[in-house]
Amino acid sequence: MNKTILILLISILTISCQTNKKINIEKEKINLNGNWEYLGFGKAIVISDSIIKSYHTSTVGNVQTSDNTSTDFFNYYTVDTISNDTILLKDGVKTFKLYRSDKDFANKLNEKSTNDPKYNFEVLWNTFNEQYCYFKERNIDWNSVYKKYEPQVNSETKPLELYLIFKKMLGEINDGHISIDLPDEIEEDYENQLTSNENENHEEIPYEFVKKVKNKITDTYLKNANLYNRGDLKWGMINEEIAYLQTSNMIGWAHYNIADSFSKKQFWKEWWKNTNTSKNHHDDARKGTRFIMDSIIKTIGNAKACIVDLRFNGGGFDDVSVEILNHFANKKTDICTKKVRLGKGFTEKQTMSLIPSEKTFKGKLFILTSHETASAAELLVLASREIPNSKIIGSTTEGVFSDILHKKLPNGWTYGLSNMIYESLNGVSYEEIGITPDYELGYPVKSKDFYEYLFADLKDGDDAIEKVIEITKTE
């Protein structure tokens, strides 16, 4: 049987001189089999009765990424709207528009050149040329980059050499959402090279020191700290008037009912196992966020103020950020727009909104930020500006907003890039420049300097938290 989706078309029939209306529901079967191309994203799918083939597309050539059963695919995506030639696929707060296509995507697979370094270079460079959206903001002449790096690649270039060329080339853009993943087959060679390179990673901050800084804040200010998912989120009361939430990412919010008796290592191993086998991990994260935020709001409901500390939050899922703020909105609230690179222009803008939860916090909201605050965490910061009685304290955020567009090279290597522009409701993009706080504390920009500064500052009290205490007392 062909994959079909039933669309309910509701027509209202007016009968003369009568005020009552009849609703007639007509079911129309639409066959989805065929070729479909995403609007933007450089992606396409081919739907058959049971299998859906996915492709990454570029002018140089296509790459087949995966095969999924139709059941798994449509269990993951919600078909929000559909017509004979248009599909809207919804994944949490993301919506993708697809059009029927007469292109033969499999015909542009260059299987003979799968492992050819030159071909992989061309696919990578051209994908950025067609999909990346921040060359102007980051002052990058991509054609000059091509002239610089293309001569370094030939048919004899070894995998490690090719990886290092790609890494250096993409590093010139200086975008935190750009990555080229280290292939397993050259991992050992790469690590050996790092060992011999004494200048590599000299700015890296020890994980234990970062943990020490975050723990010192909660140990200093919270009498009874509550933990969720083994400390991925911490919260409690600073005093009777001020609640405090500290979260280091917007990923680990899914609630999988894993036993507390597990060690931290066992817990996260089991957590990631659940995530990787989930039908929709975005759904899990959103539901988990709602689960814990409902509990937190119930606990802190009578407080005058709530601090959400995002100074250590590098991002994750927009779904989590939106769900957190749903618990601070008192009405449906538009928060920003986003658009996707499409040729030399962009797709139409999509508006993102908050929908208030059943129980919301009525007091003042304070968001703590630093240059470490990035991506989905920055979306929360941007959105908080549309909530009355909210203030931002700290320093300017990193300025990387776009969702990561994940791609695959012909040789199997994976990479990511920014192809989406987020803008405030008045049309301002904060990419590269970041969001400036209402109360500037002048934190250092470099990560190492920031954590050392904050640790030293804690000897006399956390300036950001002390500022909230001061404001709460005087207002």
N, C-alpha and C positions, 0 to 999 in steps of 0.2 A: 504494500500500500504506500502511495506517495505521502511525503510529509506535508501535512496541511495544518493550517491554523484557521479556526473559525472566527470570523469577525461579525460582531453583532451590530447591525445597522438599524438604528432606531429612528423611525419616522413617525411624526405626529400628524394624525389625520384630524382635520377640523370639520365637524359636522355642522351644517347650516343652522344658525340660531341656537346652537347648544354651546355651553361653556366647557362641557366635559371633553377630554381628549383621550383618544385611544392610542396605545403604543403598540406598534406592530414590529416584531423582531424578525428580521430576515437573515437567515444564515447563508453566507456565501463562502464556498470553499475556494481557497487560493493555493495553487501548486507552487511551492517554493523551489522546486528542483531547477537547477541551472547555475549560472555564474553571477556572482554578486561582487561589486567593488565598493569599498569604503569611501565615503566622502572625506578626503584627507587621509592621513595615516599611512599611505602607501601599502595597503593591505587588501586582500581579496579572499573570497571563499567560493568553493564549488560544492553545491548541495546535491546529493543524490538521495535515494530512498533511505539508506542506512548510514552512509558515511559523509562527513563533511571534511573536505581538504582545504587547508589554509595556506596562503602564500604571502610573502613579502614581495612587493613589486618596486621596480625602479626602471628607468629608461635603459640602463645597461643590461639588466636581466633580472629574472625572478628567482626567488628561493622558496622551495616548499618547506613549510615549518612543521606541520603536524597533521595527523588524521584523527578525527574524533567521531564517535557515533553521534547520530542526530539526536538521540535521547540525551546524551551527556551535554551536548552543545546547548540545546534548548532548555535543559534543566539549569544551566549556568546563567544564560541570558533570559531576560524577560522581554517578550515581544510587545513593546509598548503601543506601536502603531504599525499597520501594514496595509499596503495596497498591492496591486499587481506588479508594480515595478519599484516599490520603495519599502524598505524595512527600517524600523527604528529598534535597535537592540539596546536594552537598558541593563547596566550592571551597577547596581547601587546608585551612586550619584553621577555616574557616567552614562552618556547616551551616544550611540554610534549610528550614523545614518548610512545605509547601503542602497545602491541602485543596481538594477539588473544590468548586465554587461554582455556584449557579444564577443569579448576578448577571450582568447584561448590562453589562459595563464600558464598552463603546463608547457605550451609551445615555446615559451621564453626561458625555460630552464636550460642552462648551458652545462649539461652534465659532464662534458669533456673537460671543462675548465674548472671543475669544482675545487681542486687544490692548487690551481695556478695562482701564485702570489700576485701577479699583475692584475688578474681578473678580480680577485678579492679586493685589491686596493681600489679598483674602479667602482665596484659595487658600494664599498664603504663611502668613498668620497662623494659619489653621486647621490647616495641616499641622504647624506647630510645636505648636499646642494639642493635637494628637492623637498626635504622635510624639516630641516632645522630652521628655527624662527627667530634667533637672536643674534645673527651676525652683526647687524647694525649697532644694537645696544652694546655689544661686547667689542666693537671696533675691529672686526675680523674681515680681512679680504680673503675669501675662501679660494679664489682663483690663484692668488699668490701662494697660498698654502699648498695648492696642488703642484705648482711649479717647483716648490721647495722640496717636497717629499716624493713625488712620482719618480724622479730619476734614481731614488735610493732603492727602488724595488725592481727586481727582475725575476725571470723564471727560476733562477738559482737561489733566490733568497730563502734562507732557512726559517722554519716556523718561529723560533725565538727572536730572530732578527726582525721578522715581519711584525710580530707582536709589539716589540719595542718601538718600531717605527710608527705603528698605529697609535700606541699609547702616547708617544711624544707629540704626534700630529694633533690628536684630539685634546691633549693637554693645553695646547695653545689657545683654545677657546676659553678655558678657565670657567667652566660651567659645572657646578656640583652635581648636575643631573646627567652628565655625560660619562660613560664608562665603556671599557672594553674588558670583558671578562677573561681571566687567565685560563687558557685551555689546560685541561688535566695533563695532556701528554707532554707539556713543556714546563710544568710547575717546578719540577726538581731543578731543571737548568736555570730557571728564573731565580729561584731561591739561592742557588749557588752564586749567581751573579750579584745578588743583593749583598751576600756575605762579603764579597770582595770590594763592594762599593761603600766606602766608609762615610760618604756624604748622604746616602739614602736614608730616609726616615729619621733624620736627626731632630725633626720637630714633633715626632710622634709622642703622644701623651700616654703614660702607663694607665691601663684600665683601672688598676687598683687605686690610683690617685684620684681619678674621676669619681670613682665610687666613694672614696673617702670624703670628697667635697660634698657630694649629694647627701651622704649619710650625716655629715656634721650639721647640715642645715636642719634636717628633720630631728636629729637628736637634740639640737639646741632649742628648737621652737615648739616641738610637739611633745606633749606629755605622754600621749598614747597614740603612736603611729599605727595606722591600719595598712595592711598590705594586700594587693591584688595581683594574682599571677606572680607570686614569689618576689614581689617588690617592683614589678614593672610600673606599677602605680602605687604611690604612697599618699595617704591623706589623714587629716586629723584637725583638731582645733588648736589654734595658737593661743586664744583666750576665748571667753564666752561670746565675743562679738565677731571673731575672724576665723574662717575656715581656710585650710591650705591643701592644695592638690599638687603633687609633683609627678610629672610623667616624662620619661626620656625618649619615647617614640610614639608613633601613631600606628603601630603594627600589632604589638602584643596584647590586644584587648579582647580577643576571642575567649569565650568561657567554655572550656571543655571538661569541666568537672574532674580534673586530675587530682589525685590524692595528695593532701598536704604532707603526708609522710615521706614523699619522694624527696630525694636530695635535689638541689637546684639544677644540677646537671641532668638528672633523670627527668625532672619536671619539664625542662625545656626540650629535651629529646622527644618526650611524649607529646608535648605541645606542637612541635614542628611536624611530627608524624601526623597528627590530626589535621593540621593546616594543609599539608601536602596531599592528603587523601580526601580533603573536603570537596563537595560538589561546588561550593562557592565560598572561598575564604573571605571575600569582601563581606558577604552576608554574615558570616560568623563574627567578624570584627565588629560590624555594626550592631548586631544583636548583643554581643558581649559588652559593648560600650553602653548600650541602653540598660542592660542588666545591672552593671555596677554603678552607673550614674544615678539610676532610680534609687538605689540604696543610699548613695552618698547624699543626695538631695534630701531624702527623708531624714537623714541623721543631722544635717547641718541647717535644716530649713529655717530655724529661728535666728541664724547669725545675721549680722548687719553687712558683712562683706565676705567675699570668697576670693582667694588668690589661686590662680592657675599658673603654676611655674613651668614655663616652656624654655628656660634658659639653656637646658641641656638636650632639647628635643630636635633631632635631625629630620623628623618627618615620618612618612609612612602612607597611610590611606586617608584620602579626603573624607571617606565615609565616617571615620572615627572623629575627625575634627568637627564635622557638621553635627554628628550625634551628641557630642559633648555640648556644643553651643545650643542645641535644641532645648537643653535643660536650663538655659538662661534667657530664652526669648519669651516674650509675653504675647506675641502675635506672629503670624506669618511674616517673615522678613527677608526681602531680597538682600543678598550680601555681596555679590560680584557677578561678573560675566566672564566667559571664556570662549575662545575661538581657536580653530586649528589651522595650521599652515596648509594652503591649497594653491599650488602653483606659485604665482607671484603675489597672490592675495591670501585671503582667509575665508573660512566658512562663516556662515551666519553666527552671531553670538548666541550662546546659551546662558540663561540666567540661573544662578544657583540661589537657593532659598533655605531658610530655616523654618521648620515646622515645630511649634512648641510641643514639648512632651506633656504628658498628663500632669506631672508634678514638676514645677519649675522654681528656680531660686529667685526670690524677689529682691534680695539685697544688691549691693554694689559688687561689680566684677572687676578684679585687677589681674591683668596679664603681665607676667614677668618675661622679658625677652633679653637676648644677647645676640651676638653675631653667629652663635651656634644654632639659633632658631631658624629652621629652614623648611622648605617644601610644604607638606601638609600642615605643619605647625604654623607656618606663615599664613596659610589660608585661614586658620583659626584667628590669628592676630588681625588679619584684614577684615574678617567677618565681624569680629568683636566691636569694630568701630561703628557698626550699624546698630549696636545694642545700647539703649540708654543706660546711663550710670555705669559705664565701663571706662577704664583707663589703662594705658599701657605704661609700664615702668621698666627701665633697664637701658638697653642700647639698641641701635639699629639692627634689624634682622639681616640674614645673609643675602636674600634677594634671589632665590631660586624657586620659582613657583610652578612651572610646568609639570604636568604628569610626565613620567618617563615613558617614552615610546620604545618598547623593547623590540630589537631586530636580530636577525640571524644572517651570518655571512654564508656564502656557498660552501665554505670549508667546515661549517658547523659552529664556528665561534659566535658568541652572542655579545651584543653591545646595546647601549641605550642612549637616547638623545632627547632633547626638548623640542616639541613641535606644537606646543599649546601656549597661548597668551592669556593670562589672567589679568583682569582689569577691575579697578574699583567701580562703583556705580556711576561715578563721574568721569570714567574713561581713562584713569591713570594706571599705567603698568609700573609695578615696583621691581621688576626684574633687574638684577644687577645692583640697584640702588638700595633695596630693602625698605622696610617700614620704620619710620622714626617714632620713638615713643613719646608719650605726653610728658613724661618725666625722665630726662636724660641723666644717666649715671656714669657715662663715660667708660664703660668696660673696654678692655683691650680687644682688638680685632683678632689677633692670632690666638688660636685655641690654647696653646701652652701658656701664654701670658695671661689669658683670661682665667684659667683654672687656678693658676698660682696667685693671681690678684684676689680672686674670690676667697680662696682659702685663708689668705692673710687678713682680708677684710672681716672674716667671720670672728676674729678675735675680739672685735669691738661690736659685733652684731652685723647682720646682713642688711646692707643699706636699703635694698629694695623692700624687704619685709618691714623694716623699721619705718620706711616711708608710708606704707599702707597703715601701719599702726598709728602714725602721726595724723594721717588724713582722716581715719576713722574716728579718732578722738575729737577732731576739730569740726567735723561736719555733722 
